[in-house]
């Protein structure tokens, strides 16, 4: 796989910025559905009881490591 000129594939800051952009787009796209959802922030029963919750390493780092670290 050829590298894109000027792009560092290990640039975590750029990857976290992209991930945050994806999250913002997701939140905008699902806002209408979330208004009618039974679950609220902090509830994970259906997500963990009836299915699986997966995340990428980048998502784990995003949750674990503060931006100013």
C-alpha positions as CSV (number, residue, x, y, z in Angstrom):
1,X,0.0,0.0,0.0
2,X,1.5,3.3,-1.1
3,X,1.7,6.2,1.4
4,X,-0.1,9.4,0.5
5,X,2.5,12.2,0.2
6,X,2.6,14.3,3.4
7,X,0.3,12.0,5.4
8,X,1.7,10.3,8.4
9,X,-0.4,7.1,8.9
10,X,0.4,7.1,12.6
11,X,-0.7,10.7,13.3
12,X,-3.1,10.0,16.2
13,X,-4.1,13.7,16.5
14,X,-5.3,13.8,12.8
15,X,-7.0,10.4,13.3
16,X,-8.8,11.6,16.4
17,X,-9.9,14.8,14.6
18,X,-11.3,12.6,11.8
19,X,-13.0,10.4,14.3
20,X,-14.6,13.3,16.0
21,X,-15.9,14.5,12.6
22,X,-17.5,11.1,12.1
23,X,-19.1,11.2,15.5
24,X,-20.5,14.7,14.9
25,X,-22.0,13.5,11.5
26,X,-23.4,10.4,13.2
27,X,-25.0,12.4,16.0
28,X,-26.6,14.7,13.4
29,X,-27.9,11.8,11.4
30,X,-29.4,9.9,14.3
31,X,-30.8,12.8,16.3
32,X,-34.4,12.2,15.2
33,X,-34.2,8.5,16.1
34,X,-32.6,9.2,19.5
35,X,-35.5,11.5,20.5
36,X,-37.8,8.5,20.4
37,X,-35.5,6.0,21.9
38,X,-36.3,4.3,25.2
39,X,-32.6,4.3,26.3
40,X,-30.9,7.4,27.5
41,X,-27.3,8.3,28.2
42,X,-25.7,5.7,30.5
43,X,-28.0,2.9,29.5
44,X,-26.4,0.0,27.7
45,X,-28.7,-2.9,28.5
46,X,-30.0,-3.6,24.9
47,X,-26.6,-2.9,23.3
48,X,-24.8,-5.3,25.6
49,X,-27.5,-7.9,26.3
50,X,-28.9,-8.4,22.8
51,X,-25.8,-7.6,20.8
52,X,-22.1,-6.8,21.0
53,X,-20.4,-3.5,21.3
54,X,-17.2,-3.3,19.3
55,X,-14.7,-0.5,19.0
56,X,-11.5,0.2,17.2
57,X,-8.2,0.9,19.0
58,X,-8.5,4.5,17.9
59,X,-12.0,4.8,19.6
60,X,-10.6,3.2,22.7
61,X,-7.7,5.8,22.8
62,X,-10.2,8.5,22.1
63,X,-12.1,7.5,25.2
64,X,-9.1,6.7,27.4
65,X,-6.5,9.4,26.6
66,X,-7.3,13.1,27.2
67,X,-6.6,15.5,24.2
68,X,-4.0,17.4,26.2
69,X,-2.0,14.3,27.2
